[in-house]
C-alpha cells in the first residue's frame, strides 16, 4: 500500500483559512499519475499508522484559527472532485469514499450558518439534511473508525438537527395545512380556514425560532465544527477502511436494505393487526409515538438511512447505486407522506376548538386520515420494488 492525498481542505469559515492534505491508502499497483505521486519531503512528518491505515501529514501545513479560538471547518476545495474522481472506482478504498462523503456534508453544514441566521428560504431544511447525512454516515460506517470516536459527533449532530427540526417541522406542517385548506369546498370557508392556519403556523414557527439562534451561537455548535475538522484532519481509521470500496459499500447497502425490510414488515404487520392510530401526538409539529403509526415512522427512518448509504456509493457504483437510491427514496416518500398526515391530523385535532373554524378543521382532519390510509395502502407495492436482493449488488 502507499499513501496519497485524497482531498485538499479549506475552511468554510469566512474568518479563517486552513490548507491541509488528507491521505488514504491505495494499492501499490496504482500508477504515480493516478495516485498523485505522494512522497516524503525533507523535514516533513514521517508516515504513521492509525488503525492499520497509513497516513501522513502535509509538510508545513498552515492553519489560521478563528477569532473565537476554534479550529476552522475543513471541507474539500472542490465538491465535485472527490477521491473517486482522482483514483478511479476500482482503486478507491471504502475509508476514502466515506471520508469524501463526510467532508462534503461537513462543508455544507459549515457554509449554512449565516443563511440560517438570516432565515433564508430553505436554509434550515438544508442544514438539517446535512446534519442527518453526516449522522447517518458516522453511524452506518462507524466500524471503519476506531471504537467510540464517532459517538459524540453523532450525539451532537442529533442535538443540532433537533434544534433545527422544531422550526422546520412547523414550517412544513403549516405549508401543508394552508395549501389543503384552500382546496376545501366553498361551504367550509376555505380562505378563512387557511388564514387561521397561517396565523397559527407562523406563531408556532416564531415561538421556536430562538432555539435555532441559540444553538448556532452555542459552544456546542463550535465544538461540533471543531470535532468534524479534527476527524477529517486526522481520520482515526481502522484496518478495514483500506478494503476496496465497491464490494464493501455494496455489502453495507445490502445490510441497510435488510434493516429496512425488517422495519417495513413490522409496519405492515401492525397495519394488518389493526394496531390503530396513535393517540398521543403533539399538535405543534412534534412526533407521535407508539402503535402502528410509530412502526411506520421507524420504517421511514430506516429507508432514509438506506438511501443515504446508497448516495455514498454513487461515486463508486454509478447507475446501480443510483437505482438503489431511487427505490429507497420512493419508500421513504410514501412513509413520509404517512408521517406528515399523522402529524397534521394531530395538530388539527388539538387546535380545532380554539380556531373559530372547527367545521373546516374537522373536514381537513378527515382528509388527513384518508391521506394516511392511502399511504399505508401504497407501501407494499413500493417496497416490493426495493426489496429485491439484486438491488444492492453493485460492488
C-alpha positions as CSV (number, residue, x, y, z in Angstrom):
1,X,0.0,0.0,0.0
2,X,1.0,3.6,-0.5
3,X,-0.5,6.8,0.7
4,X,-1.8,9.6,-1.5
5,X,-3.6,12.9,-1.0
6,X,-7.3,12.5,-1.4
7,X,-8.7,15.9,-0.7
8,X,-7.4,19.4,-0.1
9,X,-9.4,21.0,2.6
10,X,-10.1,24.7,3.1
11,X,-12.0,26.5,5.8
12,X,-15.7,27.2,5.1
13,X,-15.4,30.0,7.7
14,X,-15.1,33.4,6.2
15,X,-12.8,34.5,9.1
16,X,-10.2,31.8,8.7
17,X,-8.4,29.6,6.2
18,X,-7.0,26.2,6.6
19,X,-5.0,24.2,4.0
20,X,-4.1,20.6,4.6
21,X,-3.9,17.3,2.7
22,X,-5.7,14.2,3.8
23,X,-4.2,10.9,2.9
24,X,-5.8,7.5,2.1
25,X,-4.3,4.1,1.4
26,X,-4.4,2.8,-2.2
27,X,-2.9,-0.3,-3.8
28,X,0.7,-0.3,-4.8
29,X,-0.3,-1.2,-8.3
30,X,-1.7,2.3,-8.8
31,X,0.4,4.4,-11.1
32,X,2.0,7.6,-9.8
33,X,-0.2,9.6,-12.2
34,X,-3.3,8.0,-10.7
35,X,-2.3,8.2,-7.1
36,X,-1.0,11.7,-7.2
37,X,2.6,10.7,-6.6
38,X,2.8,11.2,-2.8
39,X,6.3,11.2,-1.5
40,X,8.4,12.1,1.6
41,X,9.5,15.7,1.8
42,X,12.6,16.7,3.8
43,X,11.6,17.9,7.2
44,X,8.1,16.5,6.8
45,X,6.4,14.4,9.4
46,X,7.0,10.7,8.5
47,X,4.4,8.1,7.7
48,X,2.4,6.8,10.7
49,X,-0.2,4.2,11.4
50,X,-3.7,4.8,12.6
51,X,-5.7,1.6,13.0
52,X,-3.7,-0.2,10.3
53,X,-4.2,2.5,7.6
54,X,-1.2,4.6,6.5
55,X,-1.4,8.4,6.9
56,X,1.0,11.3,6.7
57,X,0.5,15.0,7.5
58,X,1.1,17.6,4.8
59,X,4.5,19.2,5.5
60,X,4.3,22.7,6.9
61,X,0.5,22.8,6.9
62,X,-0.8,26.2,7.8
63,X,-3.8,26.9,10.0
64,X,-5.4,30.3,10.7
65,X,-7.6,30.0,13.7
66,X,-10.9,31.6,14.1
67,X,-11.3,34.7,16.3
68,X,-13.1,32.5,18.8
69,X,-10.1,30.2,19.1
70,X,-11.8,27.2,17.4
71,X,-10.4,25.1,14.6
72,X,-11.7,26.2,11.1
73,X,-14.1,23.8,9.5
74,X,-12.3,21.7,6.9
75,X,-14.0,21.0,3.5
76,X,-12.9,19.7,0.1
77,X,-11.7,22.5,-2.1
78,X,-13.9,21.3,-4.9
79,X,-17.1,19.3,-4.0
80,X,-17.1,17.7,-7.5
81,X,-13.5,16.4,-7.1
82,X,-13.7,13.6,-4.6
83,X,-11.4,10.7,-4.2
84,X,-13.1,8.6,-6.8
85,X,-12.6,11.3,-9.5
86,X,-8.9,11.2,-8.9
87,X,-8.3,7.5,-8.1
88,X,-10.9,5.6,-10.2
89,X,-13.7,3.5,-8.8
90,X,-11.7,0.2,-8.9
91,X,-8.9,1.7,-6.8
92,X,-10.8,3.5,-4.1
93,X,-10.8,2.4,-0.6
94,X,-14.0,2.4,1.4
95,X,-12.4,4.7,4.0
96,X,-11.5,7.3,1.4
97,X,-15.0,7.2,-0.1
98,X,-16.7,7.6,3.3
99,X,-14.3,10.5,4.3
100,X,-15.2,12.2,1.0
101,X,-18.9,11.9,2.0
102,X,-18.3,13.3,5.5
103,X,-16.1,16.1,4.2
104,X,-18.6,17.2,1.6
105,X,-21.5,17.2,4.1
106,X,-19.4,19.0,6.7
107,X,-18.7,21.7,4.2
108,X,-22.4,22.1,3.5
109,X,-23.1,22.3,7.2
110,X,-20.4,24.9,7.8
111,X,-21.5,27.1,4.9
112,X,-25.1,27.5,6.1
113,X,-24.8,29.2,9.5
114,X,-25.2,32.7,8.1
115,X,-28.1,31.7,5.8
116,X,-29.9,30.0,8.7
117,X,-29.4,33.1,10.9
118,X,-30.9,35.2,8.2
119,X,-33.8,32.8,7.9
120,X,-33.2,32.5,4.1
121,X,-35.6,30.2,2.2
122,X,-34.8,26.5,2.7
123,X,-31.7,27.2,4.7
124,X,-32.9,25.5,7.8
125,X,-34.0,22.5,5.8
126,X,-30.6,22.2,4.0
127,X,-28.7,22.4,7.3
128,X,-30.9,19.8,8.9
129,X,-30.4,17.4,5.9
130,X,-26.7,17.9,6.2
131,X,-26.8,17.0,9.9
132,X,-28.8,13.9,9.0
133,X,-26.5,12.8,6.3
134,X,-23.4,13.3,8.5
135,X,-25.0,11.5,11.4
136,X,-26.1,8.6,9.1
137,X,-22.6,8.3,7.6
138,X,-21.0,8.3,11.1
139,X,-23.4,5.6,12.3
140,X,-23.6,3.5,9.2
141,X,-19.8,3.3,8.7
142,X,-18.8,3.6,12.4
143,X,-16.9,0.3,12.2
144,X,-14.4,1.9,9.8
145,X,-13.3,4.2,12.7
146,X,-11.6,3.4,16.0
147,X,-14.2,2.3,18.6
148,X,-16.2,5.1,20.1
149,X,-14.7,8.0,18.2
150,X,-17.9,8.9,16.3
151,X,-20.3,8.6,19.2
152,X,-20.0,12.2,20.5
153,X,-20.3,13.6,17.0
154,X,-23.4,11.6,16.3
155,X,-25.0,12.8,19.6
156,X,-24.1,16.5,18.8
157,X,-25.4,16.2,15.3
158,X,-28.7,14.7,16.7
159,X,-28.9,17.7,19.0
160,X,-28.4,20.3,16.3
161,X,-30.8,18.6,13.9
162,X,-33.4,18.5,16.7
163,X,-33.0,22.2,17.3
164,X,-33.4,22.9,13.6
165,X,-36.3,20.4,13.3
166,X,-38.7,22.0,15.7
167,X,-38.9,25.1,13.5
168,X,-38.7,23.2,10.2
169,X,-41.4,20.7,11.2
170,X,-43.8,23.6,11.9
171,X,-42.9,25.3,8.6
172,X,-43.7,22.1,6.7
173,X,-46.8,21.5,8.7
174,X,-48.1,25.0,8.1
175,X,-47.5,24.8,4.3
176,X,-49.3,21.5,4.1
177,X,-52.3,22.6,6.1
178,X,-52.7,26.0,4.5
179,X,-52.4,24.6,1.0
180,X,-55.0,21.9,1.7
181,X,-57.3,24.4,3.4
182,X,-57.5,26.4,0.2
183,X,-58.8,23.2,-1.6
184,X,-61.8,22.9,0.7
185,X,-65.3,23.3,-0.7
186,X,-66.8,26.8,-0.5
187,X,-69.2,25.8,2.2
188,X,-66.2,25.3,4.5
189,X,-64.9,28.9,4.1
190,X,-61.5,27.8,2.6
191,X,-59.9,31.3,2.9
192,X,-60.9,31.7,6.5
193,X,-59.6,28.3,7.4
194,X,-56.4,28.9,5.5
195,X,-56.0,32.3,7.2
196,X,-56.5,30.8,10.7
197,X,-54.0,28.1,10.0
198,X,-51.5,30.5,8.5
199,X,-51.6,32.7,11.6
200,X,-51.2,29.6,13.9
201,X,-48.3,28.2,11.9
202,X,-46.4,31.5,11.9
203,X,-46.9,32.0,15.6
204,X,-45.6,28.4,16.2
205,X,-42.6,29.0,14.0
206,X,-41.7,32.3,15.7
207,X,-42.1,30.6,19.1
208,X,-39.4,28.0,18.5
209,X,-37.1,30.1,16.2
210,X,-35.0,31.4,19.1
211,X,-33.9,27.8,19.8
212,X,-32.1,27.8,16.4
213,X,-30.3,31.1,17.0
214,X,-29.3,29.9,20.5
215,X,-28.0,26.6,19.1
216,X,-25.9,28.2,16.4
217,X,-24.3,30.6,18.9
218,X,-23.6,28.0,21.5
219,X,-20.3,26.4,22.5
220,X,-21.8,23.1,21.4
221,X,-22.1,24.2,17.8
222,X,-18.5,25.4,17.8
223,X,-17.3,22.2,19.4
224,X,-19.2,20.2,16.7
225,X,-17.4,22.2,14.0
226,X,-14.1,21.6,15.6
227,X,-14.8,17.9,16.1
228,X,-15.6,17.4,12.4
229,X,-12.5,19.2,11.5
230,X,-10.3,17.0,13.7
231,X,-11.9,13.9,12.4
232,X,-11.2,14.9,8.8
233,X,-7.7,16.2,9.5
234,X,-6.5,13.0,11.3
235,X,-9.0,10.3,10.5
236,X,-8.9,7.5,13.2
237,X,-9.5,4.7,10.7
238,X,-9.2,1.0,11.3
239,X,-7.6,-1.5,9.0
240,X,-10.9,-2.4,7.4
241,X,-11.1,1.1,5.9
242,X,-8.4,0.0,3.4
243,X,-10.8,-2.5,1.8
244,X,-11.9,-2.0,-1.8
245,X,-14.8,0.4,-1.8
246,X,-17.1,-1.3,-4.3
247,X,-17.7,-4.6,-2.5
248,X,-17.7,-3.1,0.9
249,X,-20.2,-0.4,0.1
250,X,-22.4,-3.0,-1.6
251,X,-22.3,-5.2,1.5
252,X,-23.3,-2.3,3.7
253,X,-26.1,-1.2,1.4
254,X,-27.4,-4.8,1.5
255,X,-27.3,-4.7,5.3
256,X,-29.3,-1.4,5.4
257,X,-31.8,-2.9,2.9
258,X,-32.3,-5.9,5.3
259,X,-32.7,-3.5,8.2
260,X,-35.3,-1.5,6.3
261,X,-37.1,-4.8,5.3
262,X,-37.4,-5.7,9.0
263,X,-39.0,-2.3,9.8
264,X,-41.3,-2.4,6.8
265,X,-42.5,-5.9,7.7
266,X,-43.2,-4.8,11.3
267,X,-45.2,-1.8,10.0
268,X,-47.3,-3.9,7.6
269,X,-47.9,-6.4,10.4
270,X,-49.1,-3.6,12.6
271,X,-51.4,-2.4,9.9
272,X,-52.9,-5.9,9.4
273,X,-53.2,-6.4,13.1
274,X,-55.3,-3.2,13.4
275,X,-52.9,-1.6,15.8
276,X,-54.9,1.6,15.4
277,X,-53.9,5.2,15.2
278,X,-51.6,6.6,17.8
279,X,-53.4,8.5,20.5
280,X,-50.6,10.7,21.8
281,X,-49.4,13.3,19.4
282,X,-48.2,16.9,19.8
283,X,-50.0,19.3,17.5
284,X,-47.1,21.7,17.4
285,X,-45.5,19.6,14.7
286,X,-43.8,17.1,17.0
287,X,-43.7,13.3,16.7
288,X,-46.4,10.9,17.6
289,X,-45.4,7.7,19.5
290,X,-46.4,4.1,19.9
291,X,-48.5,1.7,17.9
292,X,-49.0,1.4,14.2
293,X,-48.0,5.0,13.3
294,X,-44.7,4.7,15.2
295,X,-43.9,1.5,13.3
296,X,-44.4,3.3,10.0
297,X,-42.2,6.2,11.3
298,X,-39.4,3.8,12.2
299,X,-39.6,2.2,8.8
300,X,-39.3,5.6,7.2
301,X,-36.1,6.3,9.2
302,X,-34.6,3.0,8.1
303,X,-35.4,3.7,4.5
304,X,-33.8,7.1,4.8
305,X,-30.6,5.6,6.2
306,X,-30.5,3.1,3.4
307,X,-30.9,5.8,0.9
308,X,-28.0,7.8,2.4
309,X,-25.9,4.6,2.2
310,X,-26.7,4.4,-1.5
311,X,-25.8,8.0,-2.0
312,X,-22.4,7.3,-0.5
313,X,-21.8,4.5,-3.0
314,X,-22.8,6.5,-6.1
315,X,-19.3,7.9,-6.9
316,X,-18.0,4.3,-7.0
317,X,-21.0,2.2,-8.2
318,X,-22.7,4.7,-10.6
319,X,-26.0,3.8,-12.1
320,X,-26.5,0.7,-9.9
321,X,-26.2,2.8,-6.7
322,X,-28.4,5.5,-8.2
323,X,-31.1,2.9,-8.8
324,X,-30.8,1.7,-5.2
325,X,-31.2,5.4,-4.0
326,X,-34.2,5.9,-6.2
327,X,-36.0,2.8,-4.9
328,X,-35.3,3.6,-1.2
329,X,-36.3,7.3,-1.7
330,X,-39.7,6.1,-3.1
331,X,-40.2,4.0,0.1
332,X,-39.1,7.0,2.2
333,X,-41.6,9.3,0.3
334,X,-44.6,7.0,0.9
335,X,-43.7,6.6,4.6
336,X,-43.0,10.4,4.8
337,X,-46.5,11.2,3.4
338,X,-47.9,8.9,6.1
339,X,-46.0,10.6,8.9
340,X,-47.0,14.1,7.6
341,X,-50.6,13.1,7.6
342,X,-50.4,11.7,11.1
343,X,-48.8,14.9,12.5
344,X,-51.2,17.1,10.5
345,X,-54.2,15.2,11.9
346,X,-52.9,15.5,15.4
347,X,-52.4,19.3,15.0
348,X,-55.9,19.8,13.6
349,X,-57.5,17.7,16.4
350,X,-55.7,19.7,19.1
351,X,-56.3,23.1,17.7
352,X,-59.8,22.9,16.3
353,X,-61.7,24.1,19.4
354,X,-59.9,27.5,19.7
355,X,-59.7,28.2,15.9
356,X,-63.1,29.5,15.3
357,X,-63.2,27.3,12.3
358,X,-64.0,23.9,13.9
359,X,-66.1,22.7,10.9
360,X,-63.3,23.4,8.4
361,X,-60.7,21.9,10.7
362,X,-62.9,18.8,11.0
363,X,-63.1,18.3,7.2
364,X,-59.4,18.7,6.9
365,X,-58.9,16.2,9.7
366,X,-60.9,13.6,7.9
367,X,-58.9,14.3,4.7
368,X,-55.6,13.8,6.6
369,X,-56.9,10.5,8.0
370,X,-57.7,9.4,4.4
371,X,-54.2,10.5,3.2
372,X,-52.6,8.4,5.9
373,X,-54.7,5.4,5.0
374,X,-53.8,5.8,1.3
375,X,-50.1,5.9,2.2
376,X,-50.3,2.7,4.2
377,X,-52.0,1.0,1.3
378,X,-49.3,2.3,-1.1
379,X,-46.4,1.0,1.0
380,X,-46.4,-2.7,-0.1
381,X,-46.1,-2.2,-3.9
382,X,-43.4,0.5,-3.5
383,X,-41.5,-1.7,-1.1
384,X,-41.7,-4.7,-3.4
385,X,-39.7,-2.7,-6.0
386,X,-37.0,-2.0,-3.3
387,X,-36.9,-5.4,-1.7
388,X,-35.0,-7.4,-4.4
389,X,-31.7,-9.0,-3.3
390,X,-30.0,-7.9,-6.5
391,X,-30.7,-4.2,-5.8
392,X,-27.6,-3.8,-3.6
393,X,-25.3,-5.9,-5.8
394,X,-23.3,-3.0,-7.2
395,X,-19.9,-3.9,-5.8
